[in-house]
């Protein structure tokens, strides 16, 4: 019998941190081994890592816990057990590797028909002996290659389940660490609040004065104040990375004090896939309803059994009948009869057909499971609903439906979004996170912009006056005069803040104390730019009578696609998710070959492609500068590196991230690396698939400006109606391609007309 080979994975970091964070991944710390003060290794059975999906999951888990493998493609080393447990062909004897506890020891998995994790079969032993003899006969042979046996392939399904479990553990561990990462200070009192306050049970407003938030030493909010009034719909805006999502999390975790009677629900993670149907997953979100239904069913079964058992003297039919009657009344109050219909209506609005609503949640992709999470929240109707970029996984029609649905939301809503039209339609107030403070503005996003511009001018004017006075005081050399200028400025600031609150002005809500001297408002700005493309003779790109279908996908086919793109063309591709929008882009890009038909491309055509899954194209262990220099080595200037860094800076990537491994960058930062690469390729045509998902509002505006200036062709798939409107502003050069029911047709009108048509349909649906 031969012990199977094991795999050793090396990681760099603080030993205690590595041990604490890796223990949940590898079922016990006894496998962890410290090699140096900052180098740790651990071993796993090779059988466990046979599937690429598990390796991906483990790599993801390491990334989530901020642990870096020495090589990102995880280092694999064969222990002596790989050679039969008797050492290598070297004369030095090696002790037999003791059996390590299985990774699945602490995981409840269904029993396998063949439990052979420790020993191999007789046939495999003969193959291994032969391979060993061959290695001994050829001392200069290449390193041992590891192949997956048929039995390992048979266990693929079990390993995939294990991989999913490991990923889920990683998510939970990352979330747990998030909780510990934030410090909240209310006034001068450090706080880890969970809502245990003595506020009136009927209070539904949230008011916090003078609080600060920091994460790992970085200040996110300082002496900020917030008031969230019941029944209002707030849009939380500000540049990426400044703390918007953090504020939502702290409210959901109740680290920022929330009255106990307010139930809070934050939609940020996709629903876990299992055998529940999409419809069942939504209804089950109402735990009270599901529990009561189960109790009624159990009581009905008990009553039925008791009626058939005449000897049961303990059964009181009247008592059971009264209890059932009471339960039926509660179910009626909770709307039990209409629950499935309401859940189905919400799912339909988010793009789920009747057939899809009956499918198991595990059969859906992450984007669709995110929609199910959103549907669950809308179905439950919490007192305070927190949404973090809810439109990111939606198509245009689903976004418009969500807008219409939330406009009728009677409870409190706080939403983080980069979609201007969405914020304009849904929100009645805007919270602006700026310079570590929260500023409140009445009205929608357009109202906020005009109010913000006015406020910016006022604040900068006050700063100019203060700065002029301070410079004069410094020139005099009189320290007392400088203090006098500061004190006067603070007094005026405190008086204005108090006056604003006393008169009940709701357009701006600032903290009372401590007062601060005027500061210059430094606006966050970013510029995108795509170089002027060389002229090419049309046609640049054509699909002629093209049809396409995927192997083993009888439910999907695009037929008779006949479209073309030239310099200056502007195209918006619209249609439901799954209809084939991304497939059409892949056909245009040449990533897919048509089943039928012809694709014509200009020989010198260069295409710039932005994909929803752009992360798959990035090399995670490279820095942005290394990645771009490898793809575009022909840079002009004395320093190629500085030339690349200048381009990254123009696309809004901070200089300190230029030499950071891509794996450590946020989604928005990674997207800027991709846009920089596209720009450096000097494309004639841009194919953009949901380019706004990881961008903040300023970056989306910069992208729209860059596309407006670009003289090449643009094909855009987006749920952001404002961006589509900007791109397709010129009616003569613009087209709307509608992808649905296996066809691609040109809409006979403008995008605004197409949008209005959808909105009329949606209003009729919501009104039903």
Buried (B, 14 or more C-beta within 10 A) or exposed (E): EBBBBBBBBBBEBEBEEBBBBBBBBBBBEEBBEEEEEEBBBBBBBBBBBBBEBBBEBBBBBBBBBEBBBEEBEBBBEBBBBBBBBBBBEEEEEBEEBEEBEBBBEEEEEEEEEEEBBEEBBEEBBEEBEEBBEEBEEEEEEEEEEEEBBEBBEEBBEBBBBBBBBBBEBBBEBBBEBEEEEBBBBBEEEEBEBEBEEEBEEEBBBBBBBBBBBBEEEEEBBBBBBBBBBBEBBBBBBBBBBBBBBBBBBBBBBBBBBBBBEBEBBBBBEBBBBEEBBBBBBBBBBBEEBBEBBEBBEEBEEBBEEBEEEEEEEEBEEEEBEEBBEEBEEBBEEBEBEEBBEBBBBBBBBBBBEEEBBEBBBEEBEEBBBBBBBBBBBBBBBBBBBBBBBBBBBBBBBBBBBBBBBBEEBEBBBBBBBBBBBBBBBBBBBBBBBBBBBBBBBBBBBEBBBEBBEEBBEEBBEBBEEBBEBBEEBEEEEEEEBBEEBBEEBBEBBBEBBBEBBEEEEBBBBBBBEEBBBBEBBEEBEBBBBBEEBEEBEBBBBBBBEBBBBEEEEEEEBBBBBEBBBBBBBBBBBBBBBBBBBBBBBBBBBEEBEBBEBEBEBBEEBBBBBBBBEBBEBBBBBBBBBBBBBEEBEEBEEEEBBEBBBBBBBBBBBEEEBBEBBBBBBEEBBBBBBBBBBBBBBBBBBBBBBBBBBBBBBBBBBBBBBBBEEBEBBBBBBBBBBBBBBBBBBEEEBBBBBBBEEBBBBEBEEBBEEBBEEBBEEBEEEBEE
